[in-house]
């Protein structure tokens, strides 16, 4: 399997030396923010995910790369951290990492999910999440893959009313869930939706993203790299010269800027255990974004116009 680390090592994937890129990102102003429609609260447009990356043990060797990535994320202005009990020990591992960081931002925005069936089981899981993640309360509680959503949504509403969660929402990352996902969006008042979207997985732009704008719901995007599966499609290609027209310096930024250019998107979730990759990803927040014509050019270049082979 071609990992992103190997891909960058074997190609000119970054398009710019890591040290130079780091200085460029450091020199930028505060990370661009976008507003949550229901309140106007603004959030940085690059988020830190914990899927797979934080699913590790408790040894210092396993935790140290995550501590370095998380600390650098905060230093560069990142604030949104997204997790789920479905991600193995990721919530608890994030809590372990957080305790090793002395300058945790006061405006950190913690998002997690309820990922079980049954009212009481859901409440227990939700009550465990803040303790595991080392925070007093959860900013955004979501229903993971809309699992048992009819049971959990009243609990989420109650938590919001009680101030135990500031925002509520639903998540999905598979097209098979879209029909029910859309029905929930049409009929339930939600603050957030989280959905998969990328240059290769574009089905959510047909109904879900426009509906989120219509219903005034903030949008978090997962799988912008399709869990890393996009990089093999560009392994033998150089970044096109026209990528400079939207201030793009790497393939990772190419994929992230494609997502961020959609007007419905509030923030995109990226995940990594490598500080260099983190800096590169954060660079996607800055500069110009591709317009509609350029985004079409981007999809044509990648060439995944039908159903992706990983479906």
C-alpha positions as a Markdown table, in Angstrom:
| # | Residue | x | y | z |
|---|---|---|---|---|
| 1 | Unk | 0.0 | 0.0 | 0.0 |
| 2 | Unk | 1.3 | 3.4 | -0.9 |
| 3 | Unk | 1.1 | 5.6 | 2.2 |
| 4 | Unk | 1.2 | 9.3 | 2.1 |
| 5 | Unk | 4.6 | 9.3 | 3.8 |
| 6 | Unk | 6.1 | 7.1 | 1.1 |
| 7 | Unk | 4.2 | 9.0 | -1.6 |
| 8 | Unk | 5.8 | 12.3 | -0.5 |
| 9 | Unk | 9.2 | 10.7 | -0.1 |
| 10 | Unk | 9.1 | 9.2 | -3.6 |
| 11 | Unk | 7.6 | 12.2 | -5.4 |
| 12 | Unk | 7.6 | 16.0 | -5.4 |
| 13 | Unk | 4.3 | 15.8 | -3.6 |
| 14 | Unk | 4.7 | 18.8 | -1.3 |
| 15 | Unk | 6.0 | 21.0 | -4.1 |
| 16 | Unk | 7.9 | 23.1 | -1.4 |
| 17 | Unk | 10.4 | 22.3 | 1.2 |
| 18 | Unk | 8.8 | 21.4 | 4.6 |
| 19 | Unk | 10.8 | 24.0 | 6.5 |
| 20 | Unk | 9.9 | 26.7 | 4.0 |
| 21 | Unk | 6.2 | 25.7 | 4.1 |
| 22 | Unk | 6.3 | 25.7 | 7.9 |
| 23 | Unk | 7.6 | 29.3 | 8.0 |
| 24 | Unk | 5.0 | 30.4 | 5.4 |
| 25 | Unk | 2.2 | 28.9 | 7.5 |
| 26 | Unk | 3.6 | 30.5 | 10.7 |
| 27 | Unk | 3.8 | 33.9 | 9.0 |
| 28 | Unk | 0.1 | 33.8 | 8.0 |
| 29 | Unk | -2.6 | 35.7 | 9.9 |
| 30 | Unk | -5.1 | 33.8 | 12.1 |
| 31 | Unk | -6.5 | 30.7 | 10.3 |
| 32 | Unk | -9.5 | 31.8 | 8.3 |
| 33 | Unk | -12.8 | 31.1 | 10.0 |
| 34 | Unk | -16.4 | 30.5 | 9.0 |
| 35 | Unk | -19.6 | 31.0 | 10.9 |
| 36 | Unk | -21.9 | 28.5 | 12.4 |
| 37 | Unk | -25.3 | 29.6 | 10.8 |
| 38 | Unk | -27.4 | 29.0 | 13.9 |
| 39 | Unk | -25.3 | 31.3 | 16.2 |
| 40 | Unk | -22.7 | 33.2 | 14.1 |
| 41 | Unk | -19.8 | 31.7 | 16.2 |
| 42 | Unk | -16.8 | 31.4 | 13.9 |
| 43 | Unk | -14.6 | 28.3 | 13.7 |
| 44 | Unk | -11.2 | 27.7 | 11.9 |
| 45 | Unk | -11.7 | 25.9 | 8.6 |
| 46 | Unk | -9.2 | 23.1 | 9.2 |
| 47 | Unk | -10.1 | 20.5 | 11.9 |
| 48 | Unk | -8.1 | 17.7 | 13.5 |
| 49 | Unk | -9.6 | 14.2 | 13.3 |
| 50 | Unk | -8.8 | 11.2 | 15.4 |
| 51 | Unk | -10.1 | 8.4 | 13.2 |
| 52 | Unk | -7.4 | 5.7 | 12.9 |
| 53 | Unk | -4.6 | 8.1 | 14.0 |
| 54 | Unk | -5.5 | 8.2 | 17.7 |
| 55 | Unk | -6.5 | 4.5 | 17.8 |
| 56 | Unk | -3.2 | 3.5 | 19.5 |
| 57 | Unk | -2.0 | 2.3 | 22.9 |
| 58 | Unk | -0.8 | 4.3 | 25.8 |
| 59 | Unk | 3.0 | 4.0 | 25.5 |
| 60 | Unk | 5.1 | 7.2 | 25.2 |
| 61 | Unk | 6.3 | 6.1 | 21.8 |
| 62 | Unk | 2.7 | 5.9 | 20.5 |
| 63 | Unk | 1.6 | 9.1 | 22.2 |
| 64 | Unk | 4.5 | 11.4 | 21.4 |
| 65 | Unk | 3.7 | 11.8 | 17.6 |
| 66 | Unk | 0.1 | 12.6 | 18.5 |
| 67 | Unk | 1.2 | 15.1 | 21.2 |
| 68 | Unk | 3.5 | 16.9 | 18.7 |
| 69 | Unk | 0.7 | 17.0 | 16.0 |
| 70 | Unk | -1.9 | 18.3 | 18.4 |
| 71 | Unk | 0.3 | 20.9 | 19.9 |
| 72 | Unk | 1.4 | 22.1 | 16.4 |
| 73 | Unk | -2.3 | 22.2 | 15.4 |
| 74 | Unk | -3.1 | 24.5 | 18.3 |
| 75 | Unk | 0.0 | 26.7 | 17.6 |
| 76 | Unk | -1.1 | 27.2 | 14.0 |
| 77 | Unk | -4.6 | 28.3 | 15.1 |
| 78 | Unk | -6.5 | 25.0 | 14.8 |
| 79 | Unk | -9.3 | 24.6 | 17.3 |
| 80 | Unk | -11.8 | 21.9 | 16.2 |
| 81 | Unk | -11.1 | 18.3 | 17.3 |
| 82 | Unk | -13.4 | 15.5 | 16.2 |
| 83 | Unk | -13.7 | 12.0 | 17.7 |
| 84 | Unk | -16.1 | 9.2 | 18.4 |
| 85 | Unk | -16.4 | 6.2 | 20.7 |
| 86 | Unk | -16.5 | 4.2 | 17.4 |
| 87 | Unk | -12.8 | 5.0 | 16.9 |
| 88 | Unk | -11.5 | 2.5 | 19.4 |
| 89 | Unk | -9.6 | 4.3 | 22.3 |
| 90 | Unk | -9.3 | 7.5 | 20.3 |
| 91 | Unk | -11.3 | 9.7 | 22.8 |
| 92 | Unk | -9.2 | 8.5 | 25.8 |
| 93 | Unk | -5.9 | 8.8 | 23.8 |
| 94 | Unk | -6.8 | 12.4 | 22.9 |
| 95 | Unk | -7.4 | 13.0 | 26.6 |
| 96 | Unk | -4.0 | 11.6 | 27.4 |
| 97 | Unk | -2.4 | 13.8 | 24.8 |
| 98 | Unk | -4.2 | 16.8 | 26.0 |
| 99 | Unk | -2.9 | 16.4 | 29.5 |
| 100 | Unk | 0.6 | 16.6 | 28.1 |
| 101 | Unk | 0.0 | 20.0 | 26.5 |
| 102 | Unk | 0.4 | 23.0 | 28.8 |
| 103 | Unk | -1.1 | 25.7 | 26.6 |
| 104 | Unk | -4.4 | 24.2 | 25.5 |
| 105 | Unk | -6.5 | 27.0 | 23.8 |
| 106 | Unk | -9.5 | 28.1 | 25.9 |
| 107 | Unk | -11.5 | 28.2 | 22.7 |
| 108 | Unk | -10.8 | 24.6 | 21.7 |
| 109 | Unk | -13.9 | 23.2 | 20.1 |
| 110 | Unk | -14.5 | 19.5 | 21.0 |
| 111 | Unk | -16.8 | 17.4 | 18.8 |
| 112 | Unk | -17.6 | 13.7 | 19.4 |
| 113 | Unk | -20.5 | 11.3 | 18.8 |
| 114 | Unk | -22.9 | 8.8 | 20.3 |
| 115 | Unk | -22.3 | 5.5 | 18.6 |
| 116 | Unk | -24.4 | 2.8 | 20.2 |
| 117 | Unk | -28.0 | 1.7 | 20.4 |
| 118 | Unk | -30.5 | 2.3 | 23.2 |
| 119 | Unk | -31.3 | 5.3 | 25.3 |
| 120 | Unk | -29.5 | 4.3 | 28.5 |
| 121 | Unk | -26.4 | 3.0 | 26.6 |
| 122 | Unk | -26.3 | 6.2 | 24.6 |
| 123 | Unk | -26.5 | 8.4 | 27.8 |
| 124 | Unk | -23.7 | 6.4 | 29.4 |
| 125 | Unk | -21.5 | 6.7 | 26.3 |
| 126 | Unk | -22.1 | 10.4 | 26.1 |
| 127 | Unk | -21.4 | 10.9 | 29.8 |
| 128 | Unk | -18.1 | 9.1 | 29.4 |
| 129 | Unk | -16.9 | 11.1 | 26.5 |
| 130 | Unk | -15.9 | 14.4 | 28.3 |
| 131 | Unk | -14.1 | 12.5 | 31.0 |
| 132 | Unk | -12.2 | 10.4 | 28.4 |
| 133 | Unk | -11.3 | 13.5 | 26.3 |
| 134 | Unk | -10.2 | 15.5 | 29.3 |
| 135 | Unk | -12.8 | 18.3 | 28.9 |
| 136 | Unk | -15.6 | 19.7 | 31.1 |
| 137 | Unk | -18.2 | 19.5 | 28.3 |
| 138 | Unk | -18.7 | 18.7 | 24.6 |
| 139 | Unk | -19.2 | 21.5 | 22.2 |
| 140 | Unk | -20.8 | 19.4 | 19.5 |
| 141 | Unk | -22.5 | 16.0 | 20.1 |
| 142 | Unk | -23.3 | 14.1 | 16.9 |
| 143 | Unk | -25.1 | 10.8 | 16.2 |
| 144 | Unk | -22.5 | 8.6 | 14.6 |
| 145 | Unk | -23.7 | 7.3 | 11.2 |
| 146 | Unk | -27.2 | 8.2 | 12.3 |
| 147 | Unk | -27.2 | 5.0 | 14.4 |
| 148 | Unk | -30.5 | 4.7 | 16.3 |
| 149 | Unk | -31.1 | 8.3 | 15.7 |
| 150 | Unk | -34.7 | 8.4 | 16.7 |
| 151 | Unk | -33.7 | 7.2 | 20.2 |
| 152 | Unk | -30.7 | 9.5 | 20.6 |
| 153 | Unk | -31.9 | 12.8 | 19.1 |
| 154 | Unk | -34.3 | 13.6 | 22.1 |
| 155 | Unk | -31.3 | 13.1 | 24.4 |
| 156 | Unk | -29.2 | 15.4 | 22.3 |
| 157 | Unk | -31.9 | 18.0 | 22.4 |
| 158 | Unk | -32.1 | 17.7 | 26.2 |
| 159 | Unk | -28.3 | 18.0 | 26.6 |
| 160 | Unk | -28.3 | 21.1 | 24.5 |
| 161 | Unk | -31.1 | 22.6 | 26.6 |
| 162 | Unk | -29.1 | 21.7 | 29.8 |
| 163 | Unk | -25.9 | 23.2 | 28.4 |
| 164 | Unk | -24.1 | 19.8 | 28.4 |
| 165 | Unk | -23.6 | 20.2 | 24.6 |
| 166 | Unk | -23.6 | 23.5 | 22.9 |
| 167 | Unk | -24.5 | 22.1 | 19.4 |
| 168 | Unk | -26.0 | 18.9 | 18.1 |
| 169 | Unk | -25.8 | 17.1 | 14.8 |
| 170 | Unk | -25.6 | 13.9 | 12.8 |
| 171 | Unk | -22.8 | 12.3 | 10.8 |
| 172 | Unk | -22.3 | 9.8 | 8.0 |
| 173 | Unk | -19.5 | 8.7 | 5.7 |
| 174 | Unk | -21.2 | 6.2 | 3.4 |
| 175 | Unk | -23.6 | 6.9 | 0.5 |
| 176 | Unk | -25.9 | 4.1 | 1.6 |
| 177 | Unk | -27.0 | 6.3 | 4.5 |
| 178 | Unk | -27.7 | 9.4 | 2.4 |
| 179 | Unk | -31.5 | 8.8 | 1.9 |
| 180 | Unk | -32.2 | 8.6 | 5.7 |
| 181 | Unk | -29.6 | 11.4 | 6.3 |
| 182 | Unk | -31.5 | 13.8 | 4.0 |
| 183 | Unk | -34.8 | 12.9 | 5.6 |
| 184 | Unk | -33.5 | 13.8 | 9.0 |
| 185 | Unk | -32.1 | 17.1 | 7.7 |
| 186 | Unk | -35.4 | 18.0 | 6.2 |
| 187 | Unk | -37.4 | 17.3 | 9.3 |
| 188 | Unk | -35.2 | 17.9 | 12.3 |
| 189 | Unk | -33.6 | 21.2 | 13.6 |
| 190 | Unk | -29.8 | 20.5 | 13.7 |
| 191 | Unk | -26.9 | 22.8 | 14.2 |
| 192 | Unk | -24.4 | 20.6 | 12.3 |
| 193 | Unk | -24.1 | 17.8 | 9.8 |
| 194 | Unk | -20.9 | 15.9 | 9.1 |
| 195 | Unk | -20.6 | 14.1 | 5.8 |
| 196 | Unk | -17.9 | 12.7 | 3.5 |
| 197 | Unk | -17.0 | 14.8 | 0.5 |
| 198 | Unk | -13.9 | 14.9 | -1.8 |
| 199 | Unk | -12.8 | 15.4 | -5.3 |
| 200 | Unk | -13.6 | 11.6 | -5.7 |
| 201 | Unk | -16.7 | 11.3 | -3.5 |
| 202 | Unk | -19.0 | 14.0 | -4.7 |
| 203 | Unk | -22.5 | 12.6 | -4.1 |
| 204 | Unk | -23.1 | 14.8 | -1.1 |
| 205 | Unk | -23.0 | 17.9 | -3.3 |
| 206 | Unk | -26.2 | 16.8 | -5.1 |
| 207 | Unk | -28.6 | 17.3 | -2.2 |
| 208 | Unk | -26.9 | 17.3 | 1.2 |
| 209 | Unk | -24.7 | 20.3 | 0.9 |
| 210 | Unk | -27.3 | 22.5 | -0.8 |
| 211 | Unk | -29.9 | 21.4 | 1.8 |
| 212 | Unk | -27.5 | 22.3 | 4.6 |
| 213 | Unk | -27.3 | 25.8 | 3.3 |
| 214 | Unk | -31.0 | 26.0 | 2.9 |
| 215 | Unk | -31.6 | 24.7 | 6.5 |
| 216 | Unk | -28.8 | 26.8 | 7.9 |
| 217 | Unk | -26.7 | 23.9 | 9.2 |
| 218 | Unk | -22.9 | 24.0 | 9.7 |
| 219 | Unk | -21.0 | 21.4 | 7.7 |
| 220 | Unk | -18.0 | 19.3 | 8.8 |
| 221 | Unk | -16.4 | 17.3 | 6.0 |
| 222 | Unk | -14.8 | 13.9 | 6.6 |
| 223 | Unk | -12.7 | 11.7 | 4.2 |
| 224 | Unk | -11.2 | 14.6 | 2.2 |
| 225 | Unk | -8.4 | 12.3 | 1.2 |
| 226 | Unk | -10.7 | 9.2 | 1.1 |
| 227 | Unk | -8.7 | 7.8 | 4.0 |
| 228 | Unk | -5.5 | 8.3 | 1.9 |
| 229 | Unk | -6.8 | 6.5 | -1.2 |
| 230 | Unk | -6.5 | 9.6 | -3.3 |
| 231 | Unk | -2.7 | 9.8 | -3.2 |
| 232 | Unk | -2.0 | 6.8 | -5.4 |
| 233 | Unk | -3.9 | 8.5 | -8.2 |
| 234 | Unk | -1.4 | 11.3 | -8.4 |
| 235 | Unk | 1.8 | 9.3 | -7.5 |
| 236 | Unk | 3.2 | 9.7 | -11.0 |
| 237 | Unk | 1.9 | 13.2 | -11.6 |
| 238 | Unk | 3.4 | 16.6 | -10.9 |
| 239 | Unk | 1.2 | 19.2 | -9.4 |
| 240 | Unk | -0.2 | 21.2 | -12.3 |
| 241 | Unk | 1.1 | 24.7 | -12.9 |
| 242 | Unk | -2.4 | 26.1 | -12.7 |
| 243 | Unk | -2.7 | 25.1 | -9.1 |
| 244 | Unk | -0.7 | 28.2 | -8.3 |
| 245 | Unk | -3.8 | 30.2 | -9.5 |
| 246 | Unk | -5.5 | 29.2 | -6.2 |
| 247 | Unk | -2.3 | 29.3 | -4.0 |
| 248 | Unk | -2.0 | 25.5 | -3.9 |
| 249 | Unk | 1.5 | 24.1 | -3.1 |
| 250 | Unk | 0.8 | 20.3 | -2.7 |
| 251 | Unk | -1.5 | 17.5 | -3.6 |
| 252 | Unk | -2.9 | 17.5 | -0.1 |
| 253 | Unk | -3.7 | 21.2 | -0.4 |
| 254 | Unk | -5.2 | 20.5 | -3.8 |
| 255 | Unk | -7.6 | 17.9 | -2.3 |
| 256 | Unk | -8.4 | 20.1 | 0.8 |
| 257 | Unk | -9.0 | 23.3 | -1.2 |
| 258 | Unk | -11.4 | 21.5 | -3.5 |
| 259 | Unk | -13.6 | 20.8 | -0.4 |
| 260 | Unk | -13.1 | 24.1 | 1.2 |
| 261 | Unk | -14.2 | 25.9 | -2.0 |
| 262 | Unk | -17.8 | 24.7 | -1.6 |
| 263 | Unk | -19.9 | 27.4 | 0.0 |
| 264 | Unk | -21.7 | 25.0 | 2.3 |
| 265 | Unk | -18.5 | 23.8 | 4.0 |
| 266 | Unk | -17.7 | 25.2 | 7.5 |
| 267 | Unk | -14.6 | 23.1 | 8.1 |
| 268 | Unk | -12.8 | 20.0 | 6.8 |
| 269 | Unk | -11.4 | 17.3 | 9.0 |
| 270 | Unk | -7.9 | 16.1 | 8.3 |
| 271 | Unk | -6.0 | 13.5 | 10.4 |
| 272 | Unk | -2.3 | 12.7 | 10.6 |
| 273 | Unk | 0.4 | 11.6 | 12.9 |
| 274 | Unk | 3.1 | 13.6 | 11.1 |
| 275 | Unk | 3.8 | 17.2 | 11.9 |
| 276 | Unk | 5.0 | 18.0 | 8.4 |
| 277 | Unk | 1.8 | 16.7 | 6.9 |
| 278 | Unk | -0.2 | 18.7 | 9.5 |
| 279 | Unk | 1.6 | 21.9 | 8.5 |
| 280 | Unk | 1.0 | 21.1 | 4.8 |
| 281 | Unk | -2.7 | 20.5 | 5.5 |
| 282 | Unk | -3.1 | 23.7 | 7.4 |
| 283 | Unk | -1.6 | 25.6 | 4.5 |
| 284 | Unk | -4.8 | 24.8 | 2.5 |
| 285 | Unk | -6.7 | 27.3 | 4.7 |
| 286 | Unk | -4.8 | 30.3 | 3.2 |
| 287 | Unk | -4.9 | 32.1 | -0.1 |
| 288 | Unk | -7.3 | 31.9 | -2.9 |
| 289 | Unk | -9.8 | 29.0 | -3.4 |
| 290 | Unk | -10.7 | 27.5 | -6.7 |
| 291 | Unk | -13.7 | 28.8 | -8.5 |
| 292 | Unk | -16.4 | 26.5 | -10.0 |
| 293 | Unk | -14.6 | 26.2 | -13.4 |
| 294 | Unk | -11.4 | 25.4 | -11.7 |
| 295 | Unk | -13.0 | 22.8 | -9.4 |
| 296 | Unk | -14.4 | 21.1 | -12.5 |
| 297 | Unk | -10.9 | 21.1 | -14.0 |
| 298 | Unk | -9.7 | 19.5 | -10.7 |
| 299 | Unk | -12.2 | 16.6 | -10.9 |
| 300 | Unk | -11.3 | 16.1 | -14.6 |
| 301 | Unk | -7.6 | 15.9 | -13.7 |
| 302 | Unk | -8.1 | 13.3 | -11.0 |
| 303 | Unk | -10.3 | 11.4 | -13.4 |
| 304 | Unk | -12.6 | 9.7 | -10.8 |
| 305 | Unk | -15.8 | 10.7 | -12.5 |
| 306 | Unk | -17.8 | 7.6 | -11.9 |
| 307 | Unk | -18.2 | 5.5 | -8.8 |
| 308 | Unk | -14.8 | 5.2 | -7.1 |
| 309 | Unk | -13.2 | 1.7 | -7.1 |
| 310 | Unk | -13.1 | 1.6 | -3.3 |
| 311 | Unk | -16.9 | 1.6 | -3.0 |
